Amino acid sequence: MKCKWTSAHSLRLSRLLTLIVLLLAVAALFCIPIITEWYDAVSEQEPIRNLLNVIFYISDMLGILAVWELLGMLGNIAKEKLFVEQNVTCLRVISWCCFGVAAVWTPLVYFRLLAVFVAFVAAFAGLILRVMKNLFAAAVAMREENDYTI
Amino acid sequence: MPIIVNLDVMMAKRKISAGDLAERVDITPANLSILKNNKAKAVRFSTLEAICRELDCQPGDILVYEPEGGSP
């Protein structure tokens, strides 16, 4: 029997992947001390374990919040609520989470130059999401105007 | 919105119910309610034309401009 790939399947896959990422992010909270301890052991530079712990915990919590908002957005899409104020709020929160991660990683650049890439990628993702948020807000306003045109 | 829709007054003058007007103008009662309660963002010329035809009035009898913020 031939199975046809539909948008419902695609949405289910997205929700499943997002849920897996959420579980991984929650699990990572318990592994952060082990990761940072291992990093300090293999790194030949000065130890920065405590700073890494703080950065990783804040980043992970921001990541969990962002993934949670993503799940909310996917739920709205499943309910066919696309251009609603709730989705604009979700995008705004995710965007600020990205900016938050960028801000948290910036001080690490002083100790490890490569951290600049993480900060840059997070800030760029935040910027893209912010533009998406503006786009969604304009679409919500257009939909409202259309709905209330008699 | 500084444009006020005074549909109630004209409907009362012509003694026509909301259901009747909605049917004659060919819009849903829900949309007529949006119009009456000043929730509408825009009115199509075709809708305005039908309302004026059925209520035998001018657009100015239904639509009123009231500047926001009151008097200076």
Backbone of each chain as ProteinMPNN parsed JSONL, in Angstrom:
{"seq_chain_A": "MKCKWTSAHSLRLSRLLTLIVLLLAVAALFCIPIITEWYDAVSEQEPIRNLLNVIFYISDMLGILAVWELLGMLGNIAKEKLFVEQNVTCLRVISWCCFGVAAVWTPLVYFRLLAVFVAFVAAFAGLILRVMKNLFAAAVAMREENDYTI", "coords_chain_A": {"N_chain_A": [[0.835, -1.198, 0.0], [0.508, 2.233, -0.835], [1.767, 5.003, 0.868], [0.769, 8.277, 1.304], [2.501, 11.304, 1.684], [1.477, 13.843, 3.728], [0.529, 17.26, 4.688], [-0.312, 17.096, 7.271], [1.091, 14.908, 8.249], [3.639, 15.974, 8.11], [3.443, 18.037, 9.966], [3.033, 16.54, 12.272], [5.48, 15.243, 12.415], [7.163, 17.442, 12.835], [6.257, 18.254, 15.358], [6.947, 16.037, 16.87], [9.758, 16.02, 16.602], [10.332, 18.46, 17.824], [9.465, 17.938, 20.383], [11.277, 15.951, 21.094], [13.633, 17.456, 21.096], [13.019, 19.158, 23.191], [12.942, 17.366, 25.341], [15.607, 16.503, 25.293], [16.857, 18.924, 25.903], [15.947, 19.339, 28.491], [17.061, 17.088, 29.708], [19.715, 17.736, 29.36], [20.143, 19.651, 31.296], [20.811, 18.237, 33.583], [23.2, 17.178, 32.882], [25.069, 19.142, 32.521], [27.11, 19.89, 34.535], [28.814, 17.66, 34.319], [29.653, 17.783, 31.65], [31.031, 20.246, 31.594], [33.05, 19.747, 33.397], [34.434, 17.702, 32.117], [35.238, 19.156, 29.871], [37.023, 21.04, 30.948], [38.985, 19.285, 31.777], [40.027, 18.203, 29.392], [40.731, 20.46, 27.995], [43.458, 22.578, 27.244], [43.773, 25.068, 28.071], [43.309, 27.854, 30.42], [41.291, 26.957, 33.314], [37.731, 27.226, 33.125], [35.463, 26.436, 34.354], [33.362, 27.152, 36.195], [32.288, 29.506, 35.084], [31.451, 28.496, 32.617], [29.499, 26.698, 33.5], [27.509, 28.455, 34.47], [26.881, 29.874, 32.092], [26.013, 27.779, 30.417], [23.808, 26.772, 31.877], [22.024, 28.984, 31.899], [21.7, 29.364, 29.116], [20.572, 26.904, 28.419], [18.152, 26.95, 29.801], [16.906, 29.129, 28.593], [16.759, 28.027, 26.079], [14.984, 25.879, 26.551], [12.674, 27.319, 27.146], [12.272, 28.569, 24.66], [11.849, 26.345, 22.971], [9.554, 25.332, 24.139], [7.745, 27.369, 23.526], [7.787, 27.062, 20.777], [6.508, 24.587, 20.575], [3.985, 25.369, 21.386], [3.305, 27.061, 19.275], [3.233, 25.196, 17.178], [1.103, 23.7, 18.045], [-0.941, 25.57, 17.752], [-0.91, 25.803, 14.966], [-1.783, 23.26, 14.301], [-4.383, 23.505, 15.164], [-5.322, 25.082, 13.234], [-5.0, 27.775, 13.644], [-3.478, 30.279, 12.476], [-2.617, 33.041, 11.77], [-2.597, 34.555, 14.367], [-2.615, 36.535, 17.386], [-1.351, 35.203, 19.429], [0.617, 33.594, 18.231], [2.341, 35.548, 17.328], [3.28, 36.521, 19.742], [4.61, 34.208, 20.631], [6.714, 34.051, 18.735], [8.007, 36.428, 19.369], [8.925, 35.912, 21.966], [10.643, 33.727, 21.494], [12.511, 34.955, 19.865], [13.629, 36.841, 21.66], [14.742, 35.039, 23.425], [16.801, 33.984, 21.877], [18.37, 36.307, 21.568], [19.025, 36.602, 24.214], [20.622, 34.335, 24.684], [22.746, 34.994, 23.019], [23.698, 37.251, 24.349], [24.514, 36.128, 26.76], [26.578, 34.45, 25.985], [28.472, 36.197, 25.044], [30.383, 37.329, 27.019], [32.078, 35.155, 27.284], [33.733, 35.198, 25.155], [36.004, 36.569, 25.836], [37.552, 34.691, 27.122], [37.479, 32.392, 25.486], [37.858, 32.521, 22.163], [36.356, 31.345, 20.141], [33.763, 31.33, 21.019], [32.505, 33.499, 20.041], [31.287, 32.823, 17.678], [29.061, 31.288, 18.409], [27.624, 33.23, 19.808], [27.194, 35.032, 17.737], [25.682, 33.522, 15.87], [23.402, 32.975, 17.416], [22.448, 35.58, 17.865], [21.926, 36.356, 15.248], [19.951, 34.509, 14.515], [17.99, 35.345, 16.285], [17.492, 37.856, 15.236], [16.441, 37.249, 12.695], [14.117, 35.9, 13.503], [12.837, 37.99, 14.738], [12.201, 39.645, 12.608], [10.456, 37.896, 11.328], [8.493, 37.875, 13.259], [7.561, 40.504, 13.068], [6.504, 40.355, 10.518], [4.458, 38.462, 10.882], [2.89, 39.898, 12.694], [1.994, 41.957, 11.055], [0.516, 40.439, 9.256], [-1.482, 39.468, 10.942], [-2.816, 41.85, 11.542], [-3.738, 42.476, 8.973], [-5.427, 40.286, 8.477], [-7.35, 40.719, 10.45], [-8.426, 43.138, 9.569], [-9.497, 42.312, 7.175], [-11.373, 40.428, 8.099], [-13.107, 42.125, 9.41], [-14.221, 43.657, 7.456], [-17.058, 44.682, 5.962]], "CA_chain_A": [[0.0, 0.0, 0.0], [1.323, 3.443, -0.945], [1.397, 6.003, 1.866], [1.016, 9.631, 0.78], [3.015, 12.236, 2.703], [0.616, 15.033, 3.734], [0.969, 18.332, 5.596], [-0.599, 16.62, 8.637], [2.244, 14.072, 8.622], [4.772, 16.887, 8.284], [3.213, 18.733, 11.235], [3.251, 15.556, 13.338], [6.933, 15.038, 12.5], [7.727, 18.649, 13.464], [5.918, 18.233, 16.788], [7.735, 14.957, 17.474], [11.154, 16.476, 16.676], [10.395, 19.534, 18.829], [9.327, 17.279, 21.684], [12.565, 15.279, 21.375], [14.594, 18.519, 21.444], [12.654, 19.626, 24.535], [13.396, 16.341, 26.303], [17.076, 16.568, 25.317], [17.244, 20.16, 26.603], [15.697, 19.111, 29.925], [18.071, 16.123, 30.148], [21.014, 18.437, 29.367], [20.259, 20.39, 32.562], [21.445, 17.361, 34.572], [24.528, 16.762, 32.396], [25.959, 20.3, 32.35], [28.342, 19.82, 35.357], [29.698, 16.602, 33.79], [30.223, 18.292, 30.387], [32.007, 21.312, 31.865], [34.193, 19.105, 34.082], [35.17, 17.004, 31.059], [35.857, 20.168, 29.006], [38.198, 21.585, 31.644], [40.003, 18.226, 31.84], [40.678, 18.015, 28.081], [41.226, 21.75, 27.492], [44.809, 22.902, 27.727], [43.773, 26.481, 28.467], [42.956, 28.066, 31.837], [39.964, 26.397, 33.613], [36.626, 28.208, 33.195], [34.324, 25.565, 34.623], [32.233, 27.844, 36.85], [31.681, 30.414, 34.099], [30.751, 27.638, 31.649], [28.276, 26.196, 34.147], [26.501, 29.54, 34.483], [26.474, 30.143, 30.706], [25.247, 26.629, 29.904], [22.493, 26.681, 32.543], [21.143, 30.066, 31.405], [21.392, 29.078, 27.705], [19.667, 25.748, 28.348], [16.811, 27.353, 30.255], [16.345, 29.938, 27.514], [16.44, 27.077, 25.001], [13.764, 25.153, 26.932], [11.56, 28.266, 26.97], [12.061, 28.764, 23.213], [11.259, 25.107, 22.408], [8.191, 25.276, 24.677], [6.959, 28.306, 22.705], [7.668, 26.414, 19.46], [5.453, 23.568, 20.705], [2.719, 26.124, 21.422], [3.025, 27.508, 17.893], [2.849, 24.014, 16.388], [-0.252, 23.368, 18.496], [-1.845, 26.532, 17.087], [-0.975, 25.443, 13.542], [-2.639, 22.065, 14.231], [-5.774, 23.959, 15.34], [-5.54, 25.991, 12.097], [-4.935, 29.176, 14.083], [-2.177, 30.675, 11.944], [-2.274, 34.45, 11.976], [-3.214, 35.017, 15.612], [-1.72, 37.306, 18.246], [-0.596, 34.245, 20.258], [1.809, 33.186, 17.479], [3.249, 36.715, 17.321], [3.909, 36.518, 21.071], [5.557, 33.076, 20.65], [7.902, 34.437, 17.96], [8.705, 37.474, 20.109], [9.615, 35.261, 23.095], [11.758, 32.926, 20.954], [13.51, 35.921, 19.395], [14.346, 37.37, 22.832], [15.553, 33.933, 23.971], [18.028, 33.949, 21.055], [19.188, 37.465, 21.946], [19.513, 36.303, 25.565], [21.74, 33.383, 24.544], [23.863, 35.765, 22.445], [24.23, 38.129, 25.408], [25.163, 35.296, 27.785], [27.821, 33.884, 25.434], [29.437, 37.253, 24.692], [31.538, 37.438, 27.936], [32.978, 34.002, 27.127], [34.677, 35.522, 24.064], [37.217, 37.029, 26.501], [38.346, 33.494, 27.47], [37.535, 31.482, 24.329], [37.476, 33.34, 21.006], [35.357, 30.643, 19.31], [32.41, 31.607, 21.547], [31.926, 34.587, 19.238], [30.438, 32.223, 16.638], [27.777, 30.925, 19.05], [26.921, 34.486, 20.087], [26.781, 35.616, 16.459], [24.597, 32.699, 15.297], [22.205, 33.196, 18.246], [21.948, 36.941, 17.605], [21.389, 36.383, 13.876], [18.675, 33.77, 14.56], [17.054, 36.246, 16.971], [17.138, 38.933, 14.304], [15.539, 36.665, 11.676], [12.828, 35.64, 14.152], [12.199, 39.279, 15.011], [11.6, 40.064, 11.328], [9.306, 36.993, 11.155], [7.467, 38.352, 14.199], [6.977, 41.712, 12.465], [5.72, 39.884, 9.372], [3.248, 37.838, 11.439], [2.049, 40.958, 13.283], [1.339, 42.64, 9.916], [-0.478, 39.491, 8.718], [-2.604, 39.447, 11.899], [-3.562, 43.1, 11.328], [-4.428, 42.347, 7.674], [-6.522, 39.324, 8.629], [-8.397, 41.382, 11.246], [-9.073, 44.125, 8.7], [-10.292, 41.54, 6.212], [-12.519, 39.848, 8.821], [-14.035, 43.176, 9.814], [-14.69, 44.432, 6.306], [-18.419, 44.202, 5.697]], "C_chain_A": [[0.88, 1.262, 0.0], [0.837, 4.495, 0.061], [1.758, 7.401, 1.336], [1.416, 10.571, 1.916], [2.202, 13.54, 2.639], [1.167, 16.083, 4.694], [0.706, 17.938, 7.055], [0.553, 15.748, 9.145], [3.445, 14.955, 8.954], [4.665, 17.609, 9.636], [3.481, 17.797, 12.418], [4.744, 15.302, 13.543], [7.597, 16.226, 13.201], [7.481, 18.64, 14.966], [6.756, 17.18, 17.52], [9.185, 15.405, 17.665], [11.313, 17.548, 17.752], [10.316, 18.953, 20.234], [10.632, 16.585, 22.084], [13.602, 16.312, 21.81], [14.31, 19.033, 22.858], [13.154, 18.646, 25.604], [14.914, 16.352, 26.437], [17.553, 17.791, 26.101], [17.042, 20.014, 28.101], [16.757, 18.147, 30.485], [19.442, 16.784, 30.265], [21.241, 19.197, 30.669], [21.027, 19.567, 33.605], [22.88, 16.984, 34.173], [25.539, 17.912, 32.325], [27.224, 20.217, 33.226], [29.348, 18.787, 34.835], [30.419, 17.113, 32.533], [31.323, 19.319, 30.674], [33.27, 20.748, 32.552], [35.084, 18.401, 33.043], [35.918, 18.021, 30.182], [37.12, 20.735, 29.651], [39.347, 20.574, 31.684], [40.744, 18.095, 30.507], [41.268, 19.315, 27.522], [42.602, 22.054, 28.079], [44.912, 24.364, 28.157], [43.348, 26.602, 29.934], [41.534, 27.557, 32.128], [38.897, 27.488, 33.76], [35.327, 27.467, 33.551], [33.117, 26.311, 35.196], [31.498, 28.773, 35.885], [30.879, 29.612, 33.073], [29.446, 27.094, 32.22], [27.165, 27.23, 34.092], [25.956, 29.769, 33.072], [25.599, 29.015, 30.17], [23.864, 26.545, 30.558], [21.531, 27.751, 32.011], [20.723, 29.777, 29.965], [20.377, 27.946, 27.597], [18.261, 26.129, 28.774], [16.124, 28.235, 29.213], [15.925, 29.056, 26.339], [15.156, 26.314, 25.288], [12.539, 26.052, 26.729], [11.22, 28.435, 25.483], [11.385, 27.537, 22.595], [9.815, 24.946, 22.891], [7.26, 26.171, 23.846], [6.741, 27.734, 21.298], [6.554, 25.369, 19.466], [4.079, 24.232, 20.715], [2.312, 26.566, 20.025], [2.559, 26.341, 17.032], [1.438, 23.558, 16.764], [-1.274, 24.274, 17.83], [-2.006, 26.194, 15.61], [-1.895, 24.231, 13.369], [-4.109, 22.441, 14.362], [-6.189, 24.939, 14.244], [-5.661, 27.448, 12.531], [-3.569, 29.685, 13.654], [-1.82, 32.114, 12.3], [-3.037, 34.994, 13.177], [-2.146, 35.684, 16.482], [-0.817, 36.384, 19.082], [0.696, 33.798, 19.553], [2.834, 34.32, 17.407], [4.013, 36.761, 18.651], [4.952, 35.398, 21.162], [6.851, 33.464, 19.93], [8.718, 35.495, 18.696], [9.527, 36.848, 21.247], [10.831, 34.481, 22.588], [12.893, 33.858, 20.503], [14.327, 36.469, 20.572], [15.191, 36.289, 23.51], [16.883, 33.859, 23.211], [18.952, 35.111, 21.42], [19.806, 37.249, 23.337], [20.716, 35.378, 25.516], [22.978, 34.125, 24.002], [24.523, 36.627, 23.522], [25.009, 37.322, 26.439], [26.51, 34.759, 27.285], [28.896, 34.945, 25.156], [30.614, 37.36, 25.682], [32.555, 36.303, 27.785], [34.041, 34.245, 26.05], [36.034, 35.946, 24.648], [38.154, 35.851, 26.807], [38.541, 32.543, 26.287], [36.991, 32.225, 23.11], [36.359, 32.69, 20.17], [33.918, 30.891, 19.776], [31.725, 32.704, 20.751], [30.989, 34.021, 18.169], [29.057, 31.862, 17.207], [26.957, 32.194, 19.275], [26.383, 35.09, 18.789], [25.589, 34.855, 15.863], [23.299, 32.922, 16.083], [21.598, 34.571, 17.968], [21.316, 37.018, 16.221], [20.045, 35.665, 13.816], [17.602, 34.642, 15.22], [16.565, 37.343, 16.051], [16.15, 38.429, 13.242], [14.146, 36.442, 12.279], [12.078, 36.929, 14.448], [11.512, 39.806, 13.745], [10.352, 39.209, 11.042], [8.148, 37.446, 12.04], [6.768, 39.588, 13.633], [6.064, 41.342, 11.3], [4.386, 39.288, 9.852], [2.307, 38.897, 12.01], [1.296, 41.702, 12.182], [0.249, 41.742, 9.325], [-1.703, 39.42, 9.628], [-3.476, 40.685, 11.701], [-4.353, 43.033, 10.026], [-5.623, 41.409, 7.768], [-7.689, 39.95, 9.384], [-9.167, 42.37, 10.374], [-9.988, 43.44, 7.699], [-11.55, 40.959, 6.867], [-13.573, 40.897, 9.156], [-14.383, 44.133, 8.676], [-16.035, 43.848, 5.888], [-18.856, 44.568, 4.284]], "O_chain_A": [[1.864, 1.346, 0.736], [-0.346, 4.832, 0.1], [2.904, 7.663, 0.971], [0.766, 10.626, 2.96], [2.231, 14.249, 1.634], [2.135, 15.839, 5.415], [1.409, 18.385, 7.962], [0.942, 15.831, 10.31], [4.162, 14.727, 9.928], [5.654, 17.769, 10.35], [4.069, 18.196, 13.423], [5.217, 15.164, 14.67], [8.474, 16.05, 14.046], [8.368, 18.97, 15.754], [7.213, 17.403, 18.642], [9.772, 15.209, 18.729], [12.292, 17.553, 18.498], [10.999, 19.406, 21.152], [11.04, 16.621, 23.244], [14.354, 16.09, 22.759], [15.232, 19.307, 23.626], [13.71, 19.047, 26.627], [15.451, 16.227, 27.538], [18.518, 17.717, 26.862], [17.85, 20.496, 28.894], [17.282, 18.352, 31.579], [20.232, 16.447, 31.147], [22.38, 19.372, 31.102], [21.79, 20.113, 34.402], [23.67, 16.534, 35.003], [26.726, 17.683, 32.095], [28.319, 20.452, 32.715], [30.56, 18.995, 34.894], [31.622, 16.911, 32.366], [32.402, 19.272, 30.082], [34.387, 21.208, 32.316], [36.311, 18.493, 33.088], [37.066, 17.798, 29.798], [38.15, 20.891, 28.996], [40.519, 20.945, 31.633], [41.959, 17.896, 30.494], [42.176, 19.289, 26.692], [42.861, 21.813, 29.258], [45.976, 24.839, 28.551], [43.067, 25.606, 30.6], [40.653, 27.704, 31.281], [39.108, 28.512, 34.409], [34.242, 27.835, 33.101], [31.989, 26.124, 34.739], [30.268, 28.827, 35.863], [29.769, 29.996, 32.704], [28.426, 27.032, 31.533], [26.032, 26.928, 33.719], [24.745, 29.85, 32.867], [24.569, 29.264, 29.545], [22.87, 26.279, 29.883], [20.372, 27.462, 31.711], [19.551, 29.92, 29.615], [19.444, 28.007, 26.796], [17.284, 25.679, 28.174], [14.923, 28.113, 28.974], [14.901, 29.287, 25.695], [14.332, 26.117, 24.395], [11.509, 25.615, 26.215], [10.051, 28.443, 25.095], [10.46, 27.671, 21.794], [8.955, 24.48, 22.144], [6.141, 25.783, 23.51], [5.674, 27.891, 20.706], [5.77, 25.263, 18.523], [3.128, 23.72, 20.124], [1.148, 26.465, 19.635], [1.613, 26.47, 16.255], [0.678, 23.091, 15.915], [-2.334, 23.821, 17.398], [-3.105, 26.285, 15.064], [-2.683, 24.169, 12.426], [-4.979, 21.804, 13.767], [-7.257, 25.547, 14.309], [-6.33, 28.251, 11.881], [-2.596, 29.536, 14.394], [-0.86, 32.374, 13.026], [-3.98, 35.774, 13.041], [-0.95, 35.432, 16.336], [0.32, 36.731, 19.401], [1.736, 33.642, 20.192], [4.042, 34.08, 17.424], [5.219, 37.005, 18.685], [6.041, 35.601, 21.699], [7.946, 33.238, 20.444], [9.949, 35.478, 18.664], [10.683, 37.214, 21.459], [11.912, 34.558, 23.171], [14.071, 33.581, 20.731], [15.553, 36.554, 20.501], [16.23, 36.586, 24.098], [17.946, 33.694, 23.809], [20.161, 34.931, 21.565], [20.939, 37.649, 23.603], [21.709, 35.597, 26.211], [24.099, 33.912, 24.466], [25.748, 36.719, 23.594], [26.042, 37.774, 26.935], [27.461, 34.628, 28.056], [30.08, 34.626, 25.047], [31.755, 37.472, 25.235], [33.732, 36.461, 28.109], [35.09, 33.602, 26.028], [37.078, 35.714, 24.039], [39.377, 35.986, 26.761], [39.613, 31.966, 26.105], [35.798, 32.52, 23.039], [35.531, 33.38, 19.574], [32.971, 30.687, 19.016], [30.5, 32.825, 20.783], [30.009, 34.667, 17.797], [28.028, 32.099, 16.573], [25.763, 32.239, 18.977], [25.261, 35.594, 18.747], [24.616, 35.46, 15.412], [22.226, 33.044, 15.492], [20.38, 34.706, 17.849], [20.288, 37.67, 16.041], [19.112, 36.131, 13.161], [16.455, 34.675, 14.775], [15.392, 37.719, 16.071], [15.159, 39.091, 12.934], [13.131, 36.751, 11.655], [10.848, 36.968, 14.417], [10.403, 40.338, 13.797], [9.331, 39.718, 10.58], [6.985, 37.409, 11.637], [5.546, 39.71, 13.706], [4.998, 41.929, 11.116], [3.327, 39.577, 9.294], [1.09, 38.816, 11.842], [0.121, 42.038, 12.336], [-0.816, 42.225, 8.939], [-2.832, 39.324, 9.146], [-4.704, 40.599, 11.69], [-5.501, 43.475, 9.971], [-6.691, 41.684, 7.22], [-8.852, 39.756, 9.031], [-10.395, 42.436, 10.427], [-11.09, 43.906, 7.409], [-12.637, 40.984, 6.29], [-14.769, 40.608, 9.183], [-14.788, 45.272, 8.907], [-16.136, 42.68, 5.513], [-19.974, 44.247, 3.88]]}, "seq_chain_B": "MPIIVNLDVMMAKRKISAGDLAERVDITPANLSILKNNKAKAVRFSTLEAICRELDCQPGDILVYEPEGGSP", "coords_chain_B": {"N_chain_B": [[-11.967, 54.536, 16.489], [-12.742, 57.186, 14.371], [-14.944, 57.26, 12.67], [-18.323, 56.865, 12.896], [-20.915, 54.503, 12.879], [-24.186, 54.981, 12.32], [-26.403, 53.154, 12.246], [-28.487, 52.09, 13.716], [-30.266, 54.214, 14.335], [-31.316, 54.975, 11.824], [-32.474, 52.557, 11.098], [-34.444, 52.342, 13.02], [-36.003, 54.542, 12.317], [-36.973, 53.722, 9.863], [-38.333, 51.558, 10.63], [-37.382, 48.84, 10.575], [-36.229, 45.558, 11.103], [-33.144, 44.053, 12.386], [-32.617, 41.514, 11.387], [-34.249, 41.443, 9.097], [-33.122, 43.515, 7.576], [-30.525, 42.536, 7.209], [-31.06, 40.322, 5.628], [-32.169, 41.529, 3.337], [-30.058, 43.093, 2.448], [-28.256, 41.221, 1.962], [-26.243, 40.225, 3.684], [-24.657, 38.561, 6.466], [-26.408, 38.174, 9.632], [-24.576, 38.359, 11.704], [-22.482, 39.873, 10.618], [-23.86, 42.238, 10.167], [-24.334, 42.952, 12.751], [-21.724, 43.473, 13.601], [-21.262, 45.759, 12.123], [-23.245, 47.491, 13.132], [-22.429, 47.723, 15.77], [-20.187, 49.239, 15.623], [-17.759, 47.898, 15.176], [-16.639, 47.339, 12.819], [-13.99, 47.492, 10.385], [-13.886, 48.379, 7.831], [-16.105, 49.301, 5.119], [-17.635, 47.898, 2.336], [-18.283, 49.433, -0.86], [-20.375, 48.262, -2.235], [-21.877, 47.078, -0.209], [-22.596, 49.331, 1.25], [-24.085, 50.662, -0.648], [-26.244, 48.888, -0.966], [-27.365, 49.003, 1.604], [-28.11, 51.736, 1.749], [-29.954, 51.748, -0.302], [-31.958, 50.007, 0.663], [-32.707, 51.262, 3.03], [-33.445, 53.665, 2.133], [-31.835, 56.084, 2.105], [-29.048, 58.422, 2.468], [-25.424, 57.925, 2.291], [-24.259, 59.603, 4.19], [-26.212, 59.78, 6.108], [-25.901, 57.552, 7.568], [-23.213, 57.204, 8.168], [-21.003, 58.897, 10.286], [-18.596, 61.387, 10.981], [-16.528, 61.728, 13.686], [-14.175, 63.55, 15.29], [-11.283, 62.269, 17.012], [-10.345, 62.527, 20.507], [-11.733, 64.728, 21.349], [-12.803, 68.191, 21.873], [-10.441, 70.941, 21.251]], "CA_chain_B": [[-12.259, 54.864, 15.063], [-13.572, 58.403, 14.366], [-16.15, 57.095, 11.847], [-19.372, 56.196, 13.668], [-22.008, 53.973, 12.052], [-25.471, 55.218, 12.994], [-27.379, 52.311, 11.563], [-29.642, 51.893, 14.623], [-31.196, 55.351, 14.218], [-31.993, 54.89, 10.527], [-33.319, 51.347, 11.121], [-35.618, 52.665, 13.843], [-36.838, 55.473, 11.534], [-37.627, 52.958, 8.774], [-39.028, 50.438, 11.311], [-36.918, 47.582, 9.985], [-35.44, 44.783, 12.082], [-31.785, 43.703, 11.956], [-32.712, 40.289, 10.573], [-34.821, 41.816, 7.788], [-32.133, 44.313, 6.825], [-29.426, 41.635, 6.824], [-31.537, 39.484, 4.52], [-32.348, 42.364, 2.132], [-28.746, 43.59, 1.998], [-27.519, 39.996, 1.65], [-25.08, 39.985, 4.557], [-25.084, 37.733, 7.602], [-26.762, 38.968, 10.823], [-23.349, 38.587, 12.502], [-21.769, 40.994, 10.007], [-24.648, 43.453, 10.408], [-24.097, 43.289, 14.157], [-20.379, 44.094, 13.647], [-21.438, 47.106, 11.56], [-24.066, 48.276, 14.069], [-21.696, 47.961, 17.028], [-18.968, 50.011, 15.311], [-16.556, 47.052, 15.248], [-16.153, 47.151, 11.441], [-12.796, 48.265, 10.004], [-14.147, 48.952, 6.505], [-17.394, 48.943, 4.518], [-17.55, 47.881, 0.862], [-19.261, 50.31, -1.522], [-21.544, 47.457, -2.612], [-22.69, 46.924, 1.015], [-23.136, 50.66, 1.561], [-25.11, 50.924, -1.667], [-27.413, 48.057, -0.644], [-27.977, 49.541, 2.836], [-28.76, 53.001, 1.389], [-31.127, 51.409, -1.138], [-33.01, 49.402, 1.492], [-33.17, 52.212, 4.054], [-33.802, 54.879, 1.396], [-31.106, 57.188, 2.739], [-27.734, 58.747, 1.915], [-24.339, 57.415, 3.165], [-24.059, 60.556, 5.289], [-27.206, 59.548, 7.161], [-25.473, 56.371, 8.341], [-21.826, 57.379, 8.62], [-20.718, 60.203, 10.886], [-17.192, 61.562, 11.367], [-16.341, 62.407, 14.982], [-12.726, 63.566, 15.562], [-10.868, 61.676, 18.285], [-9.7, 63.428, 21.466], [-12.668, 65.789, 21.743], [-12.507, 69.574, 21.444], [-9.098, 71.374, 21.682]], "C_chain_B": [[-13.16, 56.096, 15.017], [-14.801, 58.333, 13.464], [-17.167, 56.273, 12.647], [-20.474, 55.727, 12.714], [-23.307, 54.118, 12.84], [-26.584, 54.427, 12.324], [-28.658, 52.155, 12.396], [-30.721, 52.955, 14.41], [-32.019, 55.222, 12.932], [-32.914, 53.661, 10.469], [-34.599, 51.596, 11.925], [-36.572, 53.575, 13.068], [-37.631, 54.71, 10.478], [-38.402, 51.752, 9.321], [-38.684, 49.084, 10.663], [-36.038, 46.836, 10.994], [-34.071, 44.427, 11.487], [-31.801, 42.477, 11.037], [-33.217, 40.592, 9.17], [-33.79, 42.547, 6.933], [-30.985, 43.426, 6.332], [-29.834, 40.792, 5.614], [-31.636, 40.295, 3.223], [-31.015, 42.829, 1.549], [-27.839, 42.423, 1.583], [-26.178, 39.913, 2.391], [-25.586, 39.174, 5.749], [-25.492, 38.635, 8.772], [-25.541, 39.279, 11.69], [-22.577, 39.78, 11.948], [-22.527, 42.306, 10.206], [-24.452, 43.927, 11.846], [-22.746, 43.98, 14.332], [-20.475, 45.549, 13.187], [-22.164, 48.017, 12.553], [-23.3, 48.658, 15.328], [-20.36, 48.679, 16.812], [-17.675, 49.205, 15.454], [-15.925, 46.91, 13.858], [-14.936, 48.031, 11.17], [-13.017, 48.948, 8.664], [-15.521, 48.486, 6.014], [-17.227, 48.981, 3.0], [-18.601, 48.823, 0.294], [-20.536, 49.536, -1.852], [-22.473, 47.258, -1.403], [-23.381, 48.235, 1.356], [-24.29, 50.997, 0.612], [-26.395, 50.155, -1.327], [-28.131, 48.584, 0.601], [-28.752, 50.829, 2.522], [-30.029, 52.73, 0.569], [-32.283, 50.902, -0.258], [-33.561, 50.364, 2.538], [-33.593, 53.55, 3.445], [-33.157, 56.117, 2.046], [-29.781, 57.431, 2.014], [-26.644, 58.166, 2.83], [-24.105, 58.309, 4.378], [-25.069, 60.404, 6.417], [-26.776, 58.411, 8.081], [-24.094, 56.574, 8.953], [-21.591, 58.805, 9.119], [-19.244, 60.257, 11.274], [-17.113, 62.342, 12.672], [-14.857, 62.384, 15.319], [-12.405, 62.998, 16.943], [-10.256, 62.738, 19.189], [-10.578, 64.593, 21.906], [-12.228, 67.155, 21.276], [-11.164, 70.027, 21.984], [-9.146, 72.271, 22.936]], "O_chain_B": [[-14.255, 56.059, 15.577], [-15.624, 59.248, 13.483], [-16.901, 55.131, 13.022], [-20.908, 56.481, 11.843], [-23.506, 53.478, 13.872], [-27.588, 54.992, 11.891], [-29.762, 52.096, 11.855], [-31.911, 52.652, 14.318], [-33.244, 55.341, 12.945], [-33.99, 53.711, 9.872], [-35.68, 51.129, 11.566], [-37.791, 53.413, 13.142], [-38.799, 55.004, 10.226], [-39.043, 51.022, 8.566], [-39.558, 48.313, 10.269], [-35.198, 47.444, 11.658], [-33.862, 44.489, 10.276], [-31.083, 42.424, 10.039], [-32.694, 40.077, 8.182], [-33.605, 42.253, 5.752], [-30.533, 43.547, 5.193], [-29.042, 40.582, 4.695], [-31.244, 39.827, 2.153], [-30.857, 42.946, 0.334], [-26.804, 42.614, 0.945], [-25.141, 39.584, 1.815], [-26.788, 39.11, 6.007], [-24.978, 39.747, 8.894], [-25.476, 40.329, 12.33], [-22.074, 40.604, 12.712], [-21.917, 43.359, 10.39], [-24.408, 45.125, 12.124], [-22.619, 44.936, 15.096], [-19.864, 46.446, 13.769], [-21.758, 49.156, 12.785], [-23.477, 49.743, 15.882], [-19.514, 48.719, 17.704], [-16.629, 49.75, 15.806], [-14.804, 46.418, 13.734], [-14.85, 49.161, 11.652], [-12.408, 49.981, 8.385], [-16.03, 47.442, 6.422], [-16.74, 49.966, 2.445], [-19.671, 48.999, 0.877], [-21.639, 50.075, -1.764], [-23.696, 47.268, -1.545], [-24.563, 48.27, 1.698], [-25.319, 51.538, 1.018], [-27.493, 50.707, -1.394], [-29.361, 48.608, 0.648], [-29.889, 51.003, 2.96], [-31.044, 53.406, 0.735], [-33.431, 51.319, -0.419], [-34.737, 50.295, 2.893], [-34.043, 54.451, 4.152], [-33.839, 57.051, 2.469], [-29.445, 56.726, 1.063], [-26.896, 57.937, 4.013], [-23.79, 57.823, 5.465], [-24.826, 60.84, 7.542], [-27.226, 58.315, 9.223], [-23.832, 56.179, 10.089], [-21.939, 59.78, 8.454], [-18.704, 59.298, 11.825], [-17.575, 63.48, 12.753], [-14.314, 61.317, 15.608], [-13.141, 63.208, 17.907], [-9.712, 63.731, 18.707], [-10.174, 65.371, 22.77], [-11.381, 67.275, 20.391], [-10.754, 69.574, 23.053], [-8.103, 72.713, 23.418]]}, "name": "protein", "num_of_chains": 2, "seq": "MKCKWTSAHSLRLSRLLTLIVLLLAVAALFCIPIITEWYDAVSEQEPIRNLLNVIFYISDMLGILAVWELLGMLGNIAKEKLFVEQNVTCLRVISWCCFGVAAVWTPLVYFRLLAVFVAFVAAFAGLILRVMKNLFAAAVAMREENDYTIMPIIVNLDVMMAKRKISAGDLAERVDITPANLSILKNNKAKAVRFSTLEAICRELDCQPGDILVYEPEGGSP"}
